Amino acid sequence: MAAWEHIPYFAYGHNTNLEEMYQRVPEAQLIGHADLPDHRYVLEHVSNVIESKGDTVHGVLWIIPVQKLDKLDWVEAYHRTYRHKIVPIKYRGKIIKSMAYVMLKKHHSDLPPTAEYVDYVATGYRENHIPLSQLIRALDDRISDLKNLHR
């Protein structure tokens, strides 16, 4: 198949969970652990990445068929919650341009992530050897932000 029939996709939240991702896009191919430099993983009601010099987001690199992107977009609430962003990820010492979902500026929630959502992400992190400290730090930050918001 020609290269343009597949797209590299960097997942850092729910789609690190193997069972969930294969339910969403059964044809997806897991490539492995990858890093997004100069970004930070954050949680609102769902996962997001923001630019942050010197920080790194750990996640996974998938290869997905371009014709299946619309299904993943639907699940990820593309245009309502997220947009596509081409990001330079590091995989085995090489920089690869990859698509990632990044939250739209207009989509912010005062809701915490659900326990079920956090569990899906934690499972994906364990499956892919992503440090749980990334999730814990983001969750701690979110709880602090919500406490301060409601004071």
C-alpha distance (Angstrom), angle and dihedral (degrees) to the residues before:
residue distance angle dihedral
M1 . . .
A2 3.77 . .
A3 3.80 118.4 .
W4 3.80 93.3 -114.9
E5 3.81 91.5 62.2
H6 3.82 90.3 72.5
I7 3.77 133.0 46.4
P8 3.81 129.8 -153.6
Y9 3.80 108.8 -123.7
F10 3.82 125.4 -166.8
A11 3.82 113.3 -150.5
Y12 3.80 122.0 -169.1
G13 3.82 104.2 162.3
H14 3.80 135.4 25.8
N15 3.82 93.1 -6.9
T16 3.81 92.1 62.7
N17 3.82 84.5 75.1
L18 3.81 105.0 96.3
E19 3.82 98.3 -152.1
E20 3.80 92.3 46.8
M21 3.80 94.1 47.1
Y22 3.80 93.4 47.4
Q23 3.83 89.1 50.7
R24 3.79 89.2 52.4
V25 3.81 97.7 41.9
P26 3.81 111.4 9.6
E27 3.81 90.4 -177.4
A28 3.82 92.9 58.0
Q29 3.80 116.3 122.0
L30 3.79 117.8 -145.0
I31 3.80 109.3 -138.7
G32 3.80 98.5 176.0
H33 3.78 148.7 -110.1
A34 3.80 114.9 -14.1
D35 3.80 136.4 170.1
L36 3.79 133.4 -134.7
P37 3.82 108.3 -150.0
D38 3.79 124.3 -147.7
H39 3.80 93.3 20.9
R40 3.80 134.8 99.8
Y41 3.80 128.2 -143.9
V42 3.80 112.7 -124.6
L43 3.79 135.5 177.5
E44 3.73 128.1 -143.4
H45 3.80 112.8 151.6
V46 3.82 85.0 -42.8
S47 3.81 136.1 14.1
N48 3.78 125.4 -72.3
V49 3.78 140.3 165.8
I50 3.78 124.9 -138.2
E51 3.77 130.7 -171.3
S52 3.78 110.8 -94.6
K53 3.80 120.0 163.2
G54 3.78 113.0 -125.2
D55 3.82 96.1 12.0
T56 3.81 125.5 107.9
V57 3.79 131.3 -151.1
H58 3.79 115.2 -148.0
G59 3.79 117.2 -147.9
V60 3.77 143.8 126.0
L61 3.76 135.1 -79.2
W62 3.78 117.2 -132.9
I63 3.79 129.8 -179.3
I64 3.78 111.2 -143.6
P65 3.80 131.1 -178.2
V66 3.80 109.8 -104.1
Q67 3.81 90.1 -131.2
K68 3.85 88.9 61.1
L69 3.80 94.3 52.8
D70 3.82 91.7 90.3
K71 3.83 90.1 59.6
L72 3.80 91.7 50.7
D73 3.81 89.9 45.0
W74 3.80 89.7 54.3
V75 3.82 92.7 51.2
E76 3.81 91.2 45.5
A77 3.83 92.9 49.2
Y78 3.80 91.8 -119.6
H79 3.83 111.4 -159.3
R80 3.82 90.2 15.2
T81 3.82 101.8 57.2
Y82 3.79 106.9 -1.6
R83 3.77 142.5 29.5
H84 3.78 129.7 -159.7
K85 3.76 117.8 -101.9
I86 3.79 126.2 -176.9
V87 3.81 107.0 -134.2
P88 3.81 133.6 -178.8
I89 3.78 106.6 -118.7
K90 3.79 127.3 -175.4
Y91 3.77 116.2 -126.9
R92 3.82 119.5 172.1
G93 3.78 91.9 -22.3
K94 3.80 95.4 -49.6
I95 3.79 128.8 106.0
I96 3.81 112.8 -125.7
K97 3.79 124.4 -175.9
S98 3.76 105.8 -128.5
M99 3.78 138.2 173.0
A100 3.80 117.6 -113.0
Y101 3.78 133.0 175.5
V102 3.80 112.9 -115.4
M103 3.78 122.5 -174.1
L104 3.78 117.2 -106.5
K105 3.80 114.3 -113.1
K106 3.81 90.5 -122.8
H107 3.81 93.0 54.0
H108 3.75 110.2 81.4
S109 3.76 127.4 138.9
D110 3.77 134.6 -157.6
L111 3.79 88.5 -151.5
P112 3.79 121.4 102.7
P113 3.79 118.7 -128.0
T114 3.79 113.3 -88.9
A115 3.79 120.0 -107.8
E116 3.82 87.7 -118.1
Y117 3.81 91.3 55.0
V118 3.82 92.7 48.4
D119 3.82 89.2 49.2
Y120 3.84 91.6 52.2
V121 3.80 90.2 51.5
A122 3.82 93.3 44.6
T123 3.81 90.3 51.3
G124 3.80 90.6 51.5
Y125 3.79 91.0 48.3
R126 3.81 91.9 51.7
E127 3.83 91.8 46.3
N128 3.81 92.0 51.6
H129 3.81 100.2 36.3
I130 3.81 93.0 -113.2
P131 3.81 111.0 157.4
L132 3.81 109.5 -101.0
S133 3.81 86.3 -147.5
Q134 3.83 87.5 78.0
L135 3.81 91.1 59.6
I136 3.81 94.3 40.2
R137 3.81 92.7 51.0
A138 3.81 91.7 49.3
L139 3.81 91.4 47.2
D140 3.82 92.1 48.9
D141 3.82 90.0 49.5
R142 3.81 91.0 49.3
I143 3.79 93.3 50.1
S144 3.82 90.4 49.3
D145 3.81 91.4 48.5
L146 3.81 91.8 50.8
K147 3.82 92.3 47.5
N148 3.80 90.2 52.2
L149 3.81 91.8 45.5
H150 3.81 92.4 55.2
R151 3.81 97.7 46.2
